[in-house]
Amino acid sequence: MNRLARLARLGLAVGTAAVLALGLTSSAEAATGNIRYFSASGQEARIDNPPDNVCINLRFRAQLLANNTNKTVSYFFGANCSNFTGDLAPGRAVSYQNPLSVRVIG
């Protein structure tokens, strides 16, 4: 009986670890769609399916920033998500704010 109890505890521990591991991997989500941005000279760049809660530095200051994702995007005047400027709802765009970094917030 003692050996059976140890096997049951081991099975429970392995099962719990598997559930926790799967739960952690599924919580890392990404927005569906893209963030498009344009420089003052008309250069275009985009970020496809950006991850949630990760600061992304843009390649250049965005004169126009368009959120074509299914989640809200925060945009920042400075690099590394410094100097919060505003939030951009899905399907919205903003111009003349000149952000240099963005973060999907959900």
C-alpha positions as CSV (number, residue, x, y, z in Angstrom):
1,M,0.0,0.0,0.0
2,N,2.9,2.4,0.8
3,R,4.3,1.9,-2.7
4,L,0.9,2.6,-4.3
5,A,0.6,5.8,-2.3
6,R,4.0,6.9,-3.5
7,L,3.1,6.2,-7.1
8,A,-0.2,8.1,-6.7
9,R,1.7,11.1,-5.2
10,L,4.2,11.0,-8.0
11,G,1.5,10.9,-10.6
12,L,-0.3,13.8,-9.0
13,A,3.0,15.8,-8.9
14,V,3.7,15.1,-12.6
15,G,0.1,16.0,-13.6
16,T,0.3,19.2,-11.6
17,A,3.6,20.2,-13.2
18,A,2.2,19.5,-16.7
19,V,-0.9,21.6,-16.0
20,L,1.2,24.5,-14.7
21,A,3.6,24.3,-17.7
22,L,0.8,24.2,-20.2
23,G,-0.9,27.1,-18.4
24,L,2.2,29.2,-18.5
25,T,2.9,28.6,-22.2
26,S,-0.7,29.5,-23.2
27,S,-0.6,32.8,-21.3
28,A,2.0,34.2,-23.6
29,E,-0.2,35.8,-26.2
30,A,0.1,38.1,-29.1
31,A,-2.2,40.5,-30.9
32,T,-3.6,39.4,-34.2
33,G,-2.9,41.8,-37.0
34,N,-0.2,44.5,-37.4
35,I,0.9,47.9,-36.3
36,R,1.8,50.1,-39.3
37,Y,3.7,53.3,-39.0
38,F,5.0,55.9,-41.4
39,S,7.8,58.4,-41.2
40,A,7.5,62.1,-42.2
41,S,9.1,61.2,-45.5
42,G,6.6,58.4,-46.2
43,Q,8.8,55.4,-45.2
44,E,6.5,52.6,-44.1
45,A,7.2,49.8,-41.5
46,R,5.0,47.3,-39.8
47,I,5.1,44.9,-36.9
48,D,3.1,41.7,-37.5
49,N,1.3,39.9,-34.6
50,P,3.1,41.9,-31.9
51,P,3.4,40.1,-28.5
52,D,1.5,41.3,-25.5
53,N,3.2,43.4,-22.8
54,V,6.6,43.7,-24.7
55,C,8.1,47.1,-25.4
56,I,8.9,47.4,-29.1
57,N,11.2,50.2,-30.3
58,L,10.2,51.5,-33.7
59,R,12.8,51.9,-36.4
60,F,12.1,55.6,-36.7
61,R,9.7,58.2,-35.3
62,A,6.2,57.6,-36.5
63,Q,4.4,60.5,-38.0
64,L,1.4,58.2,-38.5
65,L,0.8,55.2,-36.3
66,A,-2.1,52.7,-37.2
67,N,-3.2,49.9,-34.9
68,N,-4.6,47.2,-37.2
69,T,-4.6,44.6,-34.3
70,N,-7.3,43.2,-32.1
71,K,-5.8,44.8,-29.0
72,T,-5.1,48.2,-27.6
73,V,-1.6,49.6,-28.2
74,S,0.1,52.1,-25.9
75,Y,2.5,54.5,-27.6
76,F,5.5,56.4,-26.2
77,F,7.4,59.4,-27.2
78,G,10.7,57.9,-26.1
79,A,12.5,54.7,-26.7
80,N,12.1,51.7,-24.4
81,C,8.5,52.7,-23.6
82,S,9.4,55.9,-21.8
83,N,7.3,59.1,-21.8
84,F,3.8,57.6,-22.2
85,T,1.8,59.5,-24.8
86,G,-1.4,57.6,-25.3
87,D,-3.4,54.5,-26.0
88,L,-4.7,53.5,-29.4
89,A,-7.8,51.3,-29.7
90,P,-8.0,48.5,-32.3
91,G,-8.6,49.8,-35.8
92,R,-7.6,53.4,-34.9
93,A,-4.7,55.6,-36.0
94,V,-3.0,58.7,-34.7
95,S,-0.8,61.2,-36.4
96,Y,1.8,63.9,-35.4
97,Q,2.4,62.3,-32.0
98,N,5.9,61.1,-33.1
99,P,6.1,57.9,-31.0
100,L,9.4,56.0,-30.9
101,S,8.1,52.8,-29.1
102,V,4.9,50.8,-28.6
103,R,3.5,48.1,-26.3
104,V,0.4,45.9,-26.8
105,I,-1.6,46.1,-23.6
106,G,-4.6,44.0,-24.5
